[in-house]
Amino acid sequence: MIAENLAEVEKKIEAACQRAGRKRDTVTLIAVSKTKPLPLLEEAYAYGCRDFGENRVQELIWKYEAMPKDIRWHMIGHLQRNKVKYVVGKAFLIHSVDSLSLAQEISRQSVKRQLTTNILIEVNVAGEASKFGLHESGEVIGLVSEAAKLPGISIKGLMTVAPPVKDPEENREYFRALRQLSVDIMQKNIDNVSMAVLSMGMTGDYETAVTEGAAYVRVGTGIFGEREGKRSESEQ
Ligand SMILES: *Cc1c(COP(=O)(O)O)cnc(C)c1O
């Protein structure tokens, strides 16, 4: 089941890359395994997945301990400052940085462990009230400029969670807006800032995101099937 789903997702990413004139290896699929039990992650691993996404610190940590060490764990959910100390050193990339105080805490914990943590700045491109992330591009640029001065962190790009829609084309404008914002920031040539990574696209819209330049797509349902309690996810 997981293998078939992954084959299907792979095929669609490949096709989207072709439509966009992109090389397949410029897009990384993150298997979003939140709420799913280990045997399903093991199936995805056996298929070849090495990038997994989790949105809760505790779950990321116990899965990190239980799974092979060549996996790159992506923290994609809202992160509280008091939990940063647990993920630093375990998360390959933190996608959800949306405040200077959070960036400061990641910096502090990283310096303490003498390592560099890669982060993305979360942008709420659609301006949905229920979502995390910064909305105004001025705020995003302000946060990037300030966070760039902190030791122990490296800004790699931007992340967004687009609204749930029936027709993925409805989200194209948001993916395009995120890409444009990354170009605007790149042109400011801020030291210690890369805008190489756009993390965008989920089960409902990842093909559209790929054609708009996504470097990471985060696919959960399309690989592992529906989650229980899906509706309450954004309210944690
Ligand atoms: C759950 C989640 C996903 C995956 O969602 P699906 O629609 O199941 O693919 C992607 N990104 C974030 C931030 C999530 O919380």
The ligand as a MOL file (V3000), in Angstrom:
LIG
                    3D

  0  0  0     0  0            999 V3000
M  V30 BEGIN CTAB
M  V30 COUNTS 15 15 0 0 0
M  V30 BEGIN ATOM
M  V30 1 C 0.3430 17.5130 8.0530 0
M  V30 2 C 1.1910 18.4610 7.3060 0
M  V30 3 C 1.5450 18.1950 5.9510 0
M  V30 4 C 1.0280 17.0090 5.1660 0
M  V30 5 O -0.3310 17.1510 4.8970 0
M  V30 6 P -1.0880 16.1760 3.8560 0
M  V30 7 O -2.2210 16.9810 3.3780 0
M  V30 8 O -1.5090 14.9830 4.6570 0
M  V30 9 O -0.1330 15.8390 2.8010 0
M  V30 10 C 2.3870 19.0970 5.3290 0
M  V30 11 N 2.8610 20.1910 5.9640 0
M  V30 12 C 2.5540 20.4610 7.2480 0
M  V30 13 C 3.1160 21.6770 7.8810 0
M  V30 14 C 1.7070 19.6080 7.9540 0
M  V30 15 O 1.3990 19.9070 9.2330 0
M  V30 END ATOM
M  V30 BEGIN BOND
M  V30 1 1 1 2
M  V30 2 1 2 3
M  V30 3 2 2 14
M  V30 4 1 3 4
M  V30 5 2 3 10
M  V30 6 1 4 5
M  V30 7 1 5 6
M  V30 8 2 6 7
M  V30 9 1 6 8
M  V30 10 1 6 9
M  V30 11 1 10 11
M  V30 12 2 11 12
M  V30 13 1 12 13
M  V30 14 1 12 14
M  V30 15 1 14 15
M  V30 END BOND
M  V30 END CTAB
M  END
